[in-house]
Amino acid sequence: MTSTLTNLPEVVKRAGGRVPFDKERIFNAIRLASEATEELSPPEIRRITETIVLFIERLGKNRKEVTVEEIQDIVEFSLMSSGYFKTAR
């Protein structure tokens, strides 16, 4: 499900293609990582995902695009700042 918020920037993929921002991709990536570490529950994953979306939405007020690498950095920072160090790596 692609987010329809208006301030979300377009995502620039590693190969240079552009796609709409999709918060479910972030949720699923965190969910898969947390299955290996067993650190997070689904509600915790959703909370962190929503925090990441808010941050990226704020970026979108000043920028029209964000790279996959920047999103990865934001996800890692969000996980570590919430104490989920194993899942962040």
mmCIF file of the C-alpha atoms, coordinates in Angstrom:
data_MODEL
# 
_entry.id   MODEL 
# 
loop_
_atom_site.group_PDB 
_atom_site.id 
_atom_site.type_symbol 
_atom_site.label_atom_id 
_atom_site.label_alt_id 
_atom_site.label_comp_id 
_atom_site.label_asym_id 
_atom_site.label_entity_id 
_atom_site.label_seq_id 
_atom_site.pdbx_PDB_ins_code 
_atom_site.Cartn_x 
_atom_site.Cartn_y 
_atom_site.Cartn_z 
_atom_site.occupancy 
_atom_site.B_iso_or_equiv 
_atom_site.pdbx_formal_charge 
_atom_site.auth_seq_id 
_atom_site.auth_comp_id 
_atom_site.auth_asym_id 
_atom_site.auth_atom_id 
_atom_site.pdbx_PDB_model_num 
ATOM 1  C CA . MET A 1 1  ? 0.000  0.000   0.000   1.00 0.00 ? 1  MET A CA 1 
ATOM 2  C CA . THR A 1 2  ? 1.551  3.271   -1.085  1.00 0.00 ? 2  THR A CA 1 
ATOM 3  C CA . SER A 1 3  ? 1.227  6.230   1.224   1.00 0.00 ? 3  SER A CA 1 
ATOM 4  C CA . THR A 1 4  ? -0.805 9.115   -0.171  1.00 0.00 ? 4  THR A CA 1 
ATOM 5  C CA . LEU A 1 5  ? 0.565  11.864  2.068   1.00 0.00 ? 5  LEU A CA 1 
ATOM 6  C CA . THR A 1 6  ? 1.411  14.869  -0.069  1.00 0.00 ? 6  THR A CA 1 
ATOM 7  C CA . ASN A 1 7  ? 4.725  15.849  1.529   1.00 0.00 ? 7  ASN A CA 1 
ATOM 8  C CA . LEU A 1 8  ? 6.421  12.515  0.953   1.00 0.00 ? 8  LEU A CA 1 
ATOM 9  C CA . PRO A 1 9  ? 9.336  12.731  -1.459  1.00 0.00 ? 9  PRO A CA 1 
ATOM 10 C CA . GLU A 1 10 ? 9.923  10.313  -4.294  1.00 0.00 ? 10 GLU A CA 1 
ATOM 11 C CA . VAL A 1 11 ? 12.387 7.492   -3.569  1.00 0.00 ? 11 VAL A CA 1 
ATOM 12 C CA . VAL A 1 12 ? 15.492 7.220   -5.737  1.00 0.00 ? 12 VAL A CA 1 
ATOM 13 C CA . LYS A 1 13 ? 16.509 3.574   -5.997  1.00 0.00 ? 13 LYS A CA 1 
ATOM 14 C CA . ARG A 1 14 ? 20.117 2.357   -6.179  1.00 0.00 ? 14 ARG A CA 1 
ATOM 15 C CA . ALA A 1 15 ? 19.957 1.903   -9.951  1.00 0.00 ? 15 ALA A CA 1 
ATOM 16 C CA . GLY A 1 16 ? 18.593 5.436   -10.352 1.00 0.00 ? 16 GLY A CA 1 
ATOM 17 C CA . GLY A 1 17 ? 14.921 4.611   -10.876 1.00 0.00 ? 17 GLY A CA 1 
ATOM 18 C CA . ARG A 1 18 ? 12.274 6.555   -9.015  1.00 0.00 ? 18 ARG A CA 1 
ATOM 19 C CA . VAL A 1 19 ? 9.276  5.142   -7.169  1.00 0.00 ? 19 VAL A CA 1 
ATOM 20 C CA . PRO A 1 20 ? 6.609  6.580   -4.860  1.00 0.00 ? 20 PRO A CA 1 
ATOM 21 C CA . PHE A 1 21 ? 7.353  6.321   -1.147  1.00 0.00 ? 21 PHE A CA 1 
ATOM 22 C CA . ASP A 1 22 ? 5.741  3.199   0.365   1.00 0.00 ? 22 ASP A CA 1 
ATOM 23 C CA . LYS A 1 23 ? 5.750  2.972   4.154   1.00 0.00 ? 23 LYS A CA 1 
ATOM 24 C CA . GLU A 1 24 ? 4.812  -0.709  4.058   1.00 0.00 ? 24 GLU A CA 1 
ATOM 25 C CA . ARG A 1 25 ? 8.221  -1.468  2.558   1.00 0.00 ? 25 ARG A CA 1 
ATOM 26 C CA . ILE A 1 26 ? 9.819  0.022   5.667   1.00 0.00 ? 26 ILE A CA 1 
ATOM 27 C CA . PHE A 1 27 ? 7.452  -1.887  7.948   1.00 0.00 ? 27 PHE A CA 1 
ATOM 28 C CA . ASN A 1 28 ? 8.205  -5.167  6.162   1.00 0.00 ? 28 ASN A CA 1 
ATOM 29 C CA . ALA A 1 29 ? 11.978 -4.594  6.223   1.00 0.00 ? 29 ALA A CA 1 
ATOM 30 C CA . ILE A 1 30 ? 11.920 -3.934  9.976   1.00 0.00 ? 30 ILE A CA 1 
ATOM 31 C CA . ARG A 1 31 ? 9.611  -6.913  10.522  1.00 0.00 ? 31 ARG A CA 1 
ATOM 32 C CA . LEU A 1 32 ? 11.953 -9.250  8.648   1.00 0.00 ? 32 LEU A CA 1 
ATOM 33 C CA . ALA A 1 33 ? 15.003 -7.976  10.540  1.00 0.00 ? 33 ALA A CA 1 
ATOM 34 C CA . SER A 1 34 ? 13.208 -8.278  13.874  1.00 0.00 ? 34 SER A CA 1 
ATOM 35 C CA . GLU A 1 35 ? 12.180 -11.878 13.183  1.00 0.00 ? 35 GLU A CA 1 
ATOM 36 C CA . ALA A 1 36 ? 15.862 -12.818 13.401  1.00 0.00 ? 36 ALA A CA 1 
ATOM 37 C CA . THR A 1 37 ? 16.496 -10.845 16.612  1.00 0.00 ? 37 THR A CA 1 
ATOM 38 C CA . GLU A 1 38 ? 13.068 -11.231 18.260  1.00 0.00 ? 38 GLU A CA 1 
ATOM 39 C CA . GLU A 1 39 ? 13.471 -7.690  19.651  1.00 0.00 ? 39 GLU A CA 1 
ATOM 40 C CA . LEU A 1 40 ? 10.270 -6.059  18.413  1.00 0.00 ? 40 LEU A CA 1 
ATOM 41 C CA . SER A 1 41 ? 6.571  -6.822  18.431  1.00 0.00 ? 41 SER A CA 1 
ATOM 42 C CA . PRO A 1 42 ? 4.310  -5.809  15.505  1.00 0.00 ? 42 PRO A CA 1 
ATOM 43 C CA . PRO A 1 43 ? 2.944  -2.767  17.416  1.00 0.00 ? 43 PRO A CA 1 
ATOM 44 C CA . GLU A 1 44 ? 6.505  -1.609  18.123  1.00 0.00 ? 44 GLU A CA 1 
ATOM 45 C CA . ILE A 1 45 ? 7.401  -2.058  14.454  1.00 0.00 ? 45 ILE A CA 1 
ATOM 46 C CA . ARG A 1 46 ? 4.352  -0.015  13.434  1.00 0.00 ? 46 ARG A CA 1 
ATOM 47 C CA . ARG A 1 47 ? 5.248  2.772   15.917  1.00 0.00 ? 47 ARG A CA 1 
ATOM 48 C CA . ILE A 1 48 ? 8.815  3.016   14.631  1.00 0.00 ? 48 ILE A CA 1 
ATOM 49 C CA . THR A 1 49 ? 7.591  2.915   11.025  1.00 0.00 ? 49 THR A CA 1 
ATOM 50 C CA . GLU A 1 50 ? 5.206  5.813   11.671  1.00 0.00 ? 50 GLU A CA 1 
ATOM 51 C CA . THR A 1 51 ? 8.018  7.811   13.303  1.00 0.00 ? 51 THR A CA 1 
ATOM 52 C CA . ILE A 1 52 ? 10.176 7.221   10.214  1.00 0.00 ? 52 ILE A CA 1 
ATOM 53 C CA . VAL A 1 53 ? 7.321  8.278   7.924   1.00 0.00 ? 53 VAL A CA 1 
ATOM 54 C CA . LEU A 1 54 ? 6.879  11.535  9.872   1.00 0.00 ? 54 LEU A CA 1 
ATOM 55 C CA . PHE A 1 55 ? 10.593 12.261  9.582   1.00 0.00 ? 55 PHE A CA 1 
ATOM 56 C CA . ILE A 1 56 ? 10.612 11.567  5.827   1.00 0.00 ? 56 ILE A CA 1 
ATOM 57 C CA . GLU A 1 57 ? 7.453  13.625  5.380   1.00 0.00 ? 57 GLU A CA 1 
ATOM 58 C CA . ARG A 1 58 ? 9.240  16.566  7.001   1.00 0.00 ? 58 ARG A CA 1 
ATOM 59 C CA . LEU A 1 59 ? 12.146 16.028  4.613   1.00 0.00 ? 59 LEU A CA 1 
ATOM 60 C CA . GLY A 1 60 ? 9.632  16.162  1.775   1.00 0.00 ? 60 GLY A CA 1 
ATOM 61 C CA . LYS A 1 61 ? 8.724  19.739  2.646   1.00 0.00 ? 61 LYS A CA 1 
ATOM 62 C CA . ASN A 1 62 ? 12.192 20.796  1.499   1.00 0.00 ? 62 ASN A CA 1 
ATOM 63 C CA . ARG A 1 63 ? 13.114 18.044  -0.940  1.00 0.00 ? 63 ARG A CA 1 
ATOM 64 C CA . LYS A 1 64 ? 11.391 16.270  -3.786  1.00 0.00 ? 64 LYS A CA 1 
ATOM 65 C CA . GLU A 1 65 ? 13.408 13.039  -3.485  1.00 0.00 ? 65 GLU A CA 1 
ATOM 66 C CA . VAL A 1 66 ? 15.164 10.824  -0.954  1.00 0.00 ? 66 VAL A CA 1 
ATOM 67 C CA . THR A 1 67 ? 17.554 7.979   -1.714  1.00 0.00 ? 67 THR A CA 1 
ATOM 68 C CA . VAL A 1 68 ? 17.197 4.398   -0.547  1.00 0.00 ? 68 VAL A CA 1 
ATOM 69 C CA . GLU A 1 69 ? 20.489 4.829   1.309   1.00 0.00 ? 69 GLU A CA 1 
ATOM 70 C CA . GLU A 1 70 ? 19.135 7.856   3.198   1.00 0.00 ? 70 GLU A CA 1 
ATOM 71 C CA . ILE A 1 71 ? 16.034 5.872   4.167   1.00 0.00 ? 71 ILE A CA 1 
ATOM 72 C CA . GLN A 1 72 ? 18.257 3.039   5.420   1.00 0.00 ? 72 GLN A CA 1 
ATOM 73 C CA . ASP A 1 73 ? 20.212 5.505   7.566   1.00 0.00 ? 73 ASP A CA 1 
ATOM 74 C CA . ILE A 1 74 ? 16.979 6.912   9.011   1.00 0.00 ? 74 ILE A CA 1 
ATOM 75 C CA . VAL A 1 75 ? 15.667 3.412   9.779   1.00 0.00 ? 75 VAL A CA 1 
ATOM 76 C CA . GLU A 1 76 ? 18.926 2.395   11.481  1.00 0.00 ? 76 GLU A CA 1 
ATOM 77 C CA . PHE A 1 77 ? 19.011 5.604   13.530  1.00 0.00 ? 77 PHE A CA 1 
ATOM 78 C CA . SER A 1 78 ? 15.361 5.149   14.565  1.00 0.00 ? 78 SER A CA 1 
ATOM 79 C CA . LEU A 1 79 ? 15.951 1.561   15.635  1.00 0.00 ? 79 LEU A CA 1 
ATOM 80 C CA . MET A 1 80 ? 19.117 2.399   17.577  1.00 0.00 ? 80 MET A CA 1 
ATOM 81 C CA . SER A 1 81 ? 17.570 5.430   19.264  1.00 0.00 ? 81 SER A CA 1 
ATOM 82 C CA . SER A 1 82 ? 14.755 3.141   20.411  1.00 0.00 ? 82 SER A CA 1 
ATOM 83 C CA . GLY A 1 83 ? 17.276 0.662   21.846  1.00 0.00 ? 83 GLY A CA 1 
ATOM 84 C CA . TYR A 1 84 ? 16.954 -2.027  19.162  1.00 0.00 ? 84 TYR A CA 1 
ATOM 85 C CA . PHE A 1 85 ? 20.643 -2.304  18.338  1.00 0.00 ? 85 PHE A CA 1 
ATOM 86 C CA . LYS A 1 86 ? 20.602 -5.927  17.167  1.00 0.00 ? 86 LYS A CA 1 
ATOM 87 C CA . THR A 1 87 ? 17.770 -5.295  14.732  1.00 0.00 ? 87 THR A CA 1 
ATOM 88 C CA . ALA A 1 88 ? 19.453 -2.121  13.426  1.00 0.00 ? 88 ALA A CA 1 
ATOM 89 C CA . ARG A 1 89 ? 22.449 -4.143  12.255  1.00 0.00 ? 89 ARG A CA 1 
# 
